[in-house]
């Protein structure tokens, strides 16, 4: 199946549920094409969980929702070993992580110990329990939702965890007409109930391979590194974008180029993906926060002050 046609079909299918947020849907799909994970961060009630559920239901892949709470344990996610008296040996019971698409709902409502149980799975597509390593299914993606840390009962994600999300996106409130249409649509019946898959796991793997084959010029590589370096040198930042962020920016630019019917990456592809890939990895100095600077401001400065390569 043609990759571009399949991508458009997935986006259109998700839009049966998510009204007026096409760009956020597209960004989520780009994360999947890059074999990455996406953090959807916003206030409650704007459709974070619905977006993750609609994307997973649009794919004929195994899906598991994990509702993160303060009492959930790492063994609930990665599994555990239990003694079998019949065989007089320990048997491994798989956890919820052994699925293609994982919805980590309200990930910042669980303890840091449980949050960290996802680190190996997100980076290496495997889990290790009692010294034994188990490979995860392909494709594999974590769609995590998070409420802002200013809300009660939340635990901020550590830097290492944030760096493993290839993108952070925000939905925001819908427009007036969009919200009115949403009420009418959900008042009749929840459209998630009747949502049917439009692509298989094999289709996803094909799209991932095609995205990886998109051509990137040396000057575009240099441009990506220059943008990341600018965030590290910015005096407002205590910590800039990591080399993992540079790799992620390149991969998302390739996926964005494929989505727009091109077999090569333009600097504009990099600029489009830059705010979503770099901003959540930047740590501001305390005095910068007091002056009301944001992570997005650091990325904006990098884009404004880094020379764009030309033909």
N, C-alpha and C positions, 0 to 999 in steps of 0.2 A: 504494500500500500504506500502511496506517495506520502512522504513525511510532512510536507507543507499542508496537504489536504487533511491529513490526520490531525495535525495540530489545530487547525481552524475548526475542525469538527469537535474536538475536545473542548475548546474554548466556548463554542456555541452551546454545547451541552451543559456546561457549568453555568452559563448565563441564564438557563431556564430557572435556576435557583437564585443566583446572585445577580441582582438588578443594578445596572449602572456602574459596575466596577470592573470593566473589561481589562483595564491595565493591570489591576491586582491579580486577576485570573491569569493573564498572560505571564506575569512575573512568576507566579507559582509553577506554571508549566515549564518555564525556562529553567527553574531550579531542578525540576525532574529530569530534563534533558541533559543537565550537567552532572547527573548522579549526585546531586547535592541535596541539602535540606533547607527548609524555609521556616523562619520564625514570623508568625503573624501577630503583631503587637498592636493592641488598641483597647479602648474602653469596652466594658461589657455591652452586649446587645447589638453590635453592628454587623454581625455575620461572620465572625472568625471561624467558629466551628462549622457553620454551614458551608463556607468556602472549602474547608479541608474535606468535609464529608462529600460534597458535590464532586470535587476533583477525584477522590478515591472511587466513588461510584461510577464515574465516567470511564474508568479503566477496569477491565476484566482481570483484576488482580486481587489477591487476598488482602484483607483489610482488618485492622484491629484498632479500636479506640481505647486509650488508657486515660481514665479520669484521674489526674494527679491530685492527691490529697496529702495532708501532713503525715498520715499513718501508712501510706503505701511504702512497701519495702523493695529494695533492689531485686530480690528473688522473684517478686511478682513480675518483673520486667524481663530479666535475663534467664530465669529458671533456677532450678535447685536440684540437688541430688538427694534421693530418699532411699533408705535401706529396704530391700525386699527380702523378707525372711525365707521365702521359698527358694530363691536363687542364692541366698546368702551373699548378696552383692549389692552395691549401690547402683541405682538407676537414675538417669537424668530425666527430669521433667521439664520440658520446654516452657519458656515464658512467653509473654505476649509479643515480644520483639520479633518472633519468628513469623513475620508476615511481610508482604511486599510494601504495603503502605501503612504507616503507623501515625495515628492522630494522637499526639501528646497534648491532651487538652488541659489548659491552665498549668503549664509546666512549672511556673514559678510559685505554685502553691504547695509544692512538696519540698522535702529537706534537701540540702546540698548533697548528702550522701546518695540519695536516690537519683537526683539529677545526674550525678557523675557516672551512674551505671550505664548511661547512654553513650558515654564518650567513645569507647572502643567500637561500639556498633556503628556510630555515625561516621567515624573516620576510616575504619578498616573493614567494615561490613562483616564483622564477626564478633562473637562473645566468648569469653574464657571463664569457665566455671570449674572450680576445684582442679585447676591446672590443665584442663582439657579445653581445646579451642573448637568452636562450632561455627561453620560458615553460615551466613544468612542468605536468603533467597535474593535473586536478581530479577527485576529491579528492586531496589530498596530505597525508601525515602521516609524521613520523619517530617511530618507537618505539625509544628508545635504552635500552640496559641498561648498568649501571655497577656495578662492585664498589667497596666503600668504599676511600677513598684511603689507608687505613692499610696496604693490601696492597702487596706489592712489585711494581714494574714498572708503576705507574699514574701518569697525569698529571692533576692536578685540572683540572676544566673551568673556564675563565675566567668571570668574572661576566657578561659580555655573552652568552655561550653559555647559561648557566644561566637567564638572564632570558627566553630565547626558548622555553623549555619552559613550557607553560601549567600543567603539573602535575608534581609528583614524587610517586611512590607507592612503597610498600614492601610486599612480600608477607609476610615473616616466616615462621617455621617453622609447618608445619601442626599441627593437634591430633593426639592419639594415634590416634583412630578414623579421621581423615581420612588420615593417613599410611599406616595399615594398608590402607585401601581403595585408596589410590593405588598401593601395591605390587602389589595384586591386579590392578588395572586395567592397569598397565604390564607386568606379568609375562606376560600373555597376548599382547598386541600393543600397540605404541605407538598410542594413539588418534588422534594427529596424522595418521597415514597415511590414515585413512578419513574424515577430517573434510571435509565438503562445505560450499560457500558457501550462505548463507541470505539474502543481500542483495546487490544489485548496486551499481555505482558511482552509478547514477541514484537508487537508494533513499537512499544516503548523502547525496547533494546535496539531495534533498528534505527529509531530516531536518535537515540543516544550516540550510536556509532556514526551516524551521518553528521551530527553536530560536531563530533570530535574531528571529522575530516575537513571542516571548513578552513580555508587558507587564512593564515595570519602573517602579515608582513613583519620583517624585523623592526621597522620603524614603529609599528603598532605595539610590539613587545616593549620597546624602549619607552613609548608613551605611557604604557601601563605602569612600568617601574617608576617613571618620573612622577606620576600621580601619587603612588603609594609613598614614595620618598618624601614628597612634599608634606604629607600628613605627619610623617615621623619628625620632620624638622620644624613643624609649626610650634611656636612657643606657647600656644594655648593648650596644646595636647601633652598629657603625661605619657601617652603611649599611642603610636600611630598604627596604620594598617600593617598586617604581617605579610610575609611572603606567601602564606596560604591565601591571603586576600587577593594578592596579585594574580595567582593562578586562577582563583575563582572568578576574578574580573575578566580574564581572558576567556574562560570557558563560557561564561554567561554572554559575552559579546559574540562568541561563535554561535550560540543557540539563537540569539536575537537576530543575527544575520540570516541564519537558516529560516527562521520564522518569516523573514521579509524577502524570501525568494532570492537570496544571494549565496554564492559559494565562497565568499571572501568577507573579511571583517573590515569595516570602516572605522575611523576614529569616532564617528558619531555613535556607533554601536557601543563603544567603550564609555562614552560620555553618558549615554542613556542608562547604562547599568551601574555606573559608578556610585551614585548615592545609595542604592539599595545593597550594594556589595561591601562598600567600605565603611559606611557611617557607624554601624553597630559594633565595629571592632575598635573604634577609637575611644580612648579614655581621656576625659578632660581633666585638667588640673582643677583643684578646688576653687582657686581664684577665678578661673574661667567660668565656672558654673555660677559664681556669685555675680559675675558681670553679664549673666544671661546668655552666654554663648552656648551653642549646641553642637553636637557631633556633625550635623548636616552643614553647619557653618564652616567647619574645617574642610569638608569635602568641596563646598562651593569655592573656598579660597584656592584649593588645589586645582580645580577646573579653570578658574579665572587666571591663575598665574603660571600654568604649565602650557608651553607652546604646543599647539596642535600640529602633528605632522601633515605635510601636504605632498601631493604627487610631484 
